[in-house]
Amino acid sequence: MSCIKKQAYLEPLVDTVNADTVVTSSAKIMSVDIHTVKVEDLTWTSNFKLRSNRNDYVHAFVAYFDIEFTKCHKPVVFTTGPEATYTHWKQTVFYLQDTITINEGEVITGTISVAPNVGNHRDLDISLKYDFDGTVHSQHGLQEFKLR
C-alpha cells in the first residue's frame, strides 16, 4: 500500500469522529452569512490556535461546521461536531503525514487556506500549515489537500 500513501494524504476523509478521540480545543476558522456571501468570499485564509486537553498524540485535524438559521420564523441551530448527535455531514479529517506527540496545555498554531479548484469549482484546494514546539519534540508542517 506504500505506493498510494502520498495520494491518501492528499484527500481528506469524510467520516465520523468520536468525541473522546479529540485531543485539543477547537477554533473557529470561518464564519459565513448566507444572505451576504459572495463568490470571492469562498477563497480565504484563517489562523488557528489549538490547546491540548491531555497528553496524547495528534494524528489529524478535524473540521466541522455549526449552523445558525436565525432569520426565519423558527430559528434552527445545530453543530456537526464530534460531540454532537450524528448528522449525515459527519466531519472532515485531515490526516497528518507525521504524528505530533503533545502534552496537556501545549499549543499547535497554524494557518488554513481554502480556495475553489481552478479545474473544477466544486472541488476545494486546502493548504494546512502548522507549527508545534512541545516538550517532547517540535514539528512544523505544510500539507496540501484536495476535497472532492
SELOVO-115322 format. One line per field, with one value per residue: y, z negated, x of N, C-alpha, C in turn; residue in three letters. Coordinates in Angstrom, 1 decimal, padded with zeros to 4 digits. Atoms other than C-alpha are relative to their C-alpha. Layout:
N
n.north: (Y:...) .
n.up: (Z:...) .
n.east: (X:...) .
ca.north: (Y:...) .
ca.up: (Z:...) .
ca.east: (X:...) .
c.north: (Y:...) .
c.up: (Z:...) .
c.east: (X:...) .
residu: (Ala:...) .
//
This chain:
148
n.north: (-001.2:-001.2:-000.7:-000.9:-000.8:-001.4:-000.4:000.1:-001.2:-001.1:-000.2:000.2:001.1:-000.4:001.1:-000.4:000.0:000.1:-001.1:000.3:000.1:-001.3:-000.3:-001.4:-000.9:-000.3:-001.4:-000.4:-000.4:-000.8:-000.3:-000.4:-000.4:000.4:-001.1:-001.0:000.6:-000.2:001.1:-000.3:000.3:001.5:000.2:-000.7:000.5:-000.2:000.5:000.7:000.3:001.2:000.3:001.4:000.3:001.1:000.6:000.9:-000.1:-000.6:000.7:-000.7:-001.1:000.3:-001.2:000.1:-001.3:-000.3:-000.7:-000.8:-000.7:-000.9:-001.0:000.7:-000.1:000.8:000.2:001.3:000.0:001.3:000.2:001.3:000.3:001.4:000.2:-000.1:001.1:000.3:-000.6:000.5:-000.8:000.6:-001.0:000.2:000.3:-000.3:000.8:-000.5:000.9:000.3:-000.1:-001.0:000.4:-001.2:000.0:-000.9:-001.4:-000.4:-000.7:000.1:-001.2:000.3:-000.7:000.8:-000.8:000.8:-000.6:000.9:000.5:-000.7:000.9:000.4:-001.0:000.7:000.6:-001.0:000.2:-000.4:-000.1:000.0:-000.2:000.0:-000.2:000.6:000.1:000.6:000.5:001.2:-000.4:-001.0:000.5:-001.0:000.7:-000.6:001.1:-000.4:001.0:-000.2:000.6:000.2) .
n.up: (000.0:000.0:-001.3:000.0:001.2:-000.3:-000.5:001.1:000.8:-000.7:000.1:001.3:000.2:000.6:000.8:001.4:000.9:001.4:000.8:000.9:-000.7:-000.2:000.9:000.3:-000.1:-001.4:-000.4:-001.1:-001.0:-001.0:000.2:-001.3:000.0:-001.3:-000.6:-000.5:-000.5:-001.5:-000.6:000.4:001.4:000.1:000.1:001.3:000.9:001.4:001.0:001.1:001.2:000.6:001.3:000.4:001.2:000.7:-000.6:-001.0:-001.3:-001.0:-001.3:-001.0:000.3:-000.3:-000.3:000.0:000.0:000.8:-000.8:000.7:-000.9:001.0:-000.7:-000.4:001.0:001.1:-000.1:000.1:000.3:000.3:-000.4:-000.6:000.7:000.6:001.3:-000.3:-000.6:-001.4:-001.2:-001.2:-000.4:000.7:000.2:-001.0:000.7:-000.8:000.6:-000.1:-000.4:001.2:001.3:001.0:001.4:000.6:001.5:000.4:000.1:-001.1:-001.0:-001.4:-000.8:-001.5:-000.9:-001.0:-001.2:-000.8:-001.3:-001.0:-000.9:-001.3:-001.0:000.3:001.0:001.1:000.9:000.7:000.3:001.4:000.5:001.5:000.5:001.5:000.8:001.3:000.7:001.3:000.8:-000.6:-001.3:-000.7:-001.3:-000.9:-001.2:-001.0:-000.8:-001.0:-000.1:-001.0:000.5:-001.2) .
n.east: (000.8:-000.8:000.1:001.1:-000.1:000.0:001.4:000.9:-000.2:000.5:001.4:000.5:001.0:001.3:000.4:000.4:-001.1:000.5:-000.4:-001.0:-001.2:-000.4:-001.1:-000.2:001.1:000.3:-000.2:000.8:-000.9:000.7:001.4:000.6:001.4:000.5:000.7:-000.9:-001.3:-000.3:-000.9:-001.4:-000.1:-000.3:-001.5:-000.3:-001.1:000.3:-001.0:000.7:-000.8:000.6:-000.7:000.2:000.8:-000.7:-001.2:000.5:-000.6:000.8:-000.2:000.8:000.8:001.4:000.8:001.5:000.7:001.2:001.0:001.0:001.0:000.7:000.9:001.2:001.0:-000.5:-001.5:-000.5:-001.4:-000.6:-001.4:-000.4:-001.2:-000.2:000.8:001.4:000.8:-000.5:000.7:-000.5:-001.1:-001.2:-001.1:-001.1:-001.2:-001.2:-001.1:-001.4:-001.0:-000.8:000.7:-000.5:000.1:000.4:000.3:001.1:-000.3:-000.8:000.8:-000.3:000.5:-000.1:000.8:000.7:000.4:001.0:000.4:000.6:-000.9:000.1:000.6:001.4:000.4:000.7:-001.0:-000.7:-001.4:-000.2:-001.4:000.0:-001.3:000.1:-001.3:000.1:-001.2:000.3:-001.1:-000.5:-000.6:000.6:000.4:000.5:000.4:000.9:000.6:001.0:001.1:001.0:001.3:000.8) .
ca.north: (000.0:002.3:003.2:005.0:006.6:010.0:010.1:009.0:012.1:014.4:013.8:014.4:011.7:012.5:010.3:010.4:011.2:010.0:012.9:011.1:010.9:014.7:015.9:019.7:022.6:023.8:027.0:028.9:029.4:031.0:032.5:032.9:034.9:033.2:036.4:038.4:035.9:036.5:034.0:035.8:035.2:031.4:031.9:032.6:032.1:031.8:031.4:028.9:028.0:024.6:023.9:020.2:018.9:016.0:014.1:012.3:012.0:014.2:012.2:014.6:017.9:017.7:020.2:020.6:023.3:024.9:026.3:029.2:030.0:033.0:035.0:032.7:032.3:029.5:029.7:026.5:025.9:022.8:021.5:018.8:018.5:015.2:015.8:016.3:013.9:012.2:014.1:012.9:015.7:013.9:015.6:016.1:014.6:015.9:013.2:014.4:012.8:012.9:012.3:015.1:014.0:016.6:017.3:018.9:022.6:022.7:024.6:024.0:027.1:027.2:028.6:027.1:028.4:027.3:028.0:026.5:024.3:026.0:022.9:022.0:024.8:022.1:020.8:022.7:023.1:023.3:024.3:023.5:024.9:024.1:024.8:022.9:023.4:021.0:019.4:016.1:017.5:020.2:019.8:022.2:021.1:022.2:019.8:020.3:018.6:018.3:017.9:016.4) .
ca.up: (000.0:-000.2:003.5:002.7:-000.6:000.9:002.7:-000.5:-002.3:000.4:-000.1:-003.4:-004.8:-005.5:-008.4:-012.0:-014.7:-018.3:-020.7:-023.1:-020.4:-020.2:-021.9:-021.7:-022.0:-018.9:-016.9:-014.7:-011.4:-009.3:-009.5:-006.5:-006.3:-003.6:-003.0:-002.1:-001.0:002.5:004.7:003.8:000.1:000.8:001.1:-002.4:-004.9:-008.6:-011.6:-014.3:-017.8:-019.4:-023.1:-024.2:-026.8:-027.7:-027.0:-023.7:-020.0:-017.2:-014.0:-012.2:-012.2:-012.2:-010.6:-011.1:-010.9:-013.1:-011.7:-012.9:-010.7:-012.7:-010.1:-009.9:-011.8:-013.9:-014.4:-013.8:-015.4:-015.4:-015.1:-013.1:-015.6:-017.1:-020.4:-018.7:-017.6:-014.3:-011.1:-007.5:-007.1:-009.5:-010.0:-007.6:-008.8:-007.5:-008.3:-009.1:-007.5:-010.9:-014.3:-016.9:-020.5:-022.6:-026.4:-028.2:-027.8:-024.8:-021.7:-018.0:-015.8:-012.1:-009.1:-006.8:-003.3:-001.2:002.5:005.2:007.5:010.8:012.9:011.0:009.0:006.9:005.5:002.9:002.6:-001.0:-002.4:-006.1:-007.7:-011.4:-014.0:-017.2:-019.7:-022.6:-025.4:-023.6:-020.1:-017.7:-014.4:-011.5:-008.5:-005.4:-003.7:-000.6:-000.3:002.4:001.2:004.0) .
ca.east: (000.0:003.0:002.5:-000.7:000.4:001.1:-002.3:-004.1:-002.7:-004.0:-007.6:-009.3:-011.6:-015.3:-016.2:-017.5:-015.0:-015.6:-015.6:-013.3:-010.6:-010.4:-007.2:-007.4:-009.7:-011.5:-011.0:-013.4:-011.8:-014.5:-018.0:-020.3:-023.5:-025.5:-027.5:-024.4:-021.7:-020.1:-018.2:-014.9:-015.6:-015.1:-011.3:-010.0:-007.2:-007.5:-005.1:-005.9:-004.6:-005.4:-004.6:-004.1:-006.6:-004.3:-001.1:-001.7:-000.9:-002.3:-002.8:-005.1:-007.0:-010.8:-013.1:-016.9:-019.5:-022.1:-025.3:-027.5:-030.5:-031.8:-033.6:-036.6:-039.8:-038.3:-034.5:-032.6:-029.2:-027.0:-023.5:-021.9:-019.0:-017.7:-019.6:-022.9:-025.7:-024.7:-025.6:-025.1:-022.5:-020.1:-016.7:-013.7:-010.5:-007.1:-004.5:-001.0:002.0:003.8:002.2:002.5:003.3:001.6:001.3:-001.6:-001.6:000.7:-000.4:-000.5:-000.8:-001.3:-003.0:-005.6:-006.2:-009.2:-010.0:-012.2:-010.2:-009.4:-010.3:-013.5:-015.2:-017.0:-013.7:-011.6:-007.9:-006.8:-003.4:-002.8:000.3:001.0:003.7:004.3:007.0:006.5:008.5:008.8:009.5:008.9:007.1:006.4:004.4:002.7:000.2:-001.9:-005.3:-007.9:-011.5:-013.5) .
c.north: (001.3:000.8:001.0:000.9:001.5:000.5:000.0:001.3:001.2:000.3:-000.2:-001.0:000.6:-001.2:000.5:-000.2:-000.1:001.2:-000.3:-000.2:001.4:000.5:001.4:000.7:000.2:001.5:000.3:000.6:000.8:000.1:000.5:000.4:-000.3:001.1:001.0:-000.6:000.2:-001.1:000.3:-000.2:-001.5:-000.3:000.8:-000.7:000.4:-000.6:-000.8:-000.3:-001.1:-000.3:-001.5:-000.1:-001.1:-000.4:-001.0:000.2:000.7:-000.6:000.8:001.3:-000.4:001.3:-000.4:001.4:000.1:000.9:000.8:000.7:000.8:000.9:-000.7:000.0:-000.9:-000.3:-001.5:000.1:-001.4:000.0:-001.3:-000.6:-001.4:-000.2:000.0:-001.3:-000.1:000.8:-000.7:000.8:-000.5:001.1:-000.3:-000.1:000.2:-000.7:000.7:-001.1:-000.5:000.3:001.0:-000.6:001.3:-000.2:000.9:001.4:000.5:000.4:-000.3:001.2:-000.3:001.0:-001.0:000.9:-000.9:000.8:-001.0:-000.4:000.7:-000.9:-000.5:000.9:-000.7:-000.6:001.2:-000.4:000.6:-000.1:000.1:000.0:000.0:000.0:-000.5:000.0:-000.5:-000.5:-001.3:000.2:001.2:-000.5:001.2:-000.6:000.9:-001.2:000.6:-001.1:000.4:-000.7:-000.1:-000.4) .
c.up: (000.0:001.3:000.0:-001.2:000.3:000.5:-001.2:-000.9:000.7:-000.2:-001.4:-000.1:-000.7:-000.7:-001.4:-000.9:-001.4:-000.8:-001.0:000.7:000.3:-001.1:-000.4:-000.1:001.5:000.3:001.1:001.0:001.1:-000.4:001.3:-000.3:001.3:000.7:000.7:000.7:001.6:000.4:-000.5:-001.5:-000.2:000.1:-001.2:-000.7:-001.4:-000.9:-001.0:-001.1:-000.7:-001.3:-000.4:-001.3:-000.8:000.7:001.0:001.3:000.9:001.3:001.1:-000.6:000.4:000.2:000.0:000.1:-001.0:000.8:-000.9:001.1:-000.9:000.6:000.6:-001.1:-001.2:000.2:-000.1:-000.2:-000.3:000.4:000.6:-000.6:-000.6:-001.2:000.2:000.5:001.5:001.0:001.3:000.5:-000.6:-000.3:001.2:-000.8:001.0:-000.7:000.2:000.4:-001.2:-001.2:-000.9:-001.4:-000.8:-001.5:-000.3:-000.1:001.1:001.2:001.4:000.7:001.4:000.8:001.0:001.1:000.9:001.3:000.9:000.9:001.4:001.1:-000.3:-001.2:-001.2:-001.0:-000.7:-000.1:-001.4:-000.4:-001.5:-000.4:-001.5:-000.6:-001.4:-000.6:-001.4:-000.8:000.5:001.3:000.6:001.4:000.8:001.3:000.9:000.9:000.9:000.1:001.1:-000.5:001.2:-000.4) .
c.east: (000.9:-000.1:-001.1:000.0:-000.1:-001.4:-001.0:000.1:-000.6:-001.4:-000.5:-001.1:-001.2:-000.5:-000.4:001.2:-000.6:000.5:001.2:001.4:000.6:000.9:000.1:-001.3:-000.4:000.3:-000.9:000.9:-000.7:-001.5:-000.5:-001.5:-000.6:-000.9:000.9:001.2:000.1:000.9:001.4:000.2:000.4:001.5:000.4:001.2:-000.3:001.1:-000.8:001.0:-000.8:000.8:-000.4:-000.8:000.7:001.2:-000.5:000.8:-001.0:000.3:-000.6:-000.6:-001.4:-000.8:-001.5:-000.6:-001.1:-000.9:-000.9:-000.8:-000.9:-000.9:-001.3:-001.0:000.3:001.5:000.4:001.5:000.5:001.4:000.2:001.3:000.0:-000.9:-001.5:-000.7:000.4:-000.9:000.7:001.2:001.3:001.0:001.0:001.3:001.2:001.1:001.3:001.0:000.8:-000.9:000.6:-000.2:-000.2:-000.3:-001.1:000.5:000.8:-000.9:000.5:-000.6:000.1:-000.9:-000.6:-000.4:-000.9:-000.3:-000.6:001.1:-000.2:-000.6:-001.4:-000.4:-000.7:001.0:000.7:001.4:000.3:001.4:-000.1:001.5:-000.1:001.4:-000.3:001.3:-000.3:001.2:000.6:000.7:-000.6:-000.3:-000.6:-000.3:-000.8:-000.6:-001.0:-001.0:-000.9:-001.3:-000.9:-001.4) .
residu: (Met:Ser:Cys:Ile:Lys:Lys:Gln:Ala:Tyr:Leu:Glu:Pro:Leu:Val:Asp:Thr:Val:Asn:Ala:Asp:Thr:Val:Val:Thr:Ser:Ser:Ala:Lys:Ile:Met:Ser:Val:Asp:Ile:His:Thr:Val:Lys:Val:Glu:Asp:Leu:Thr:Trp:Thr:Ser:Asn:Phe:Lys:Leu:Arg:Ser:Asn:Arg:Asn:Asp:Tyr:Val:His:Ala:Phe:Val:Ala:Tyr:Phe:Asp:Ile:Glu:Phe:Thr:Lys:Cys:His:Lys:Pro:Val:Val:Phe:Thr:Thr:Gly:Pro:Glu:Ala:Thr:Tyr:Thr:His:Trp:Lys:Gln:Thr:Val:Phe:Tyr:Leu:Gln:Asp:Thr:Ile:Thr:Ile:Asn:Glu:Gly:Glu:Val:Ile:Thr:Gly:Thr:Ile:Ser:Val:Ala:Pro:Asn:Val:Gly:Asn:His:Arg:Asp:Leu:Asp:Ile:Ser:Leu:Lys:Tyr:Asp:Phe:Asp:Gly:Thr:Val:His:Ser:Gln:His:Gly:Leu:Gln:Glu:Phe:Lys:Leu:Arg) .
//
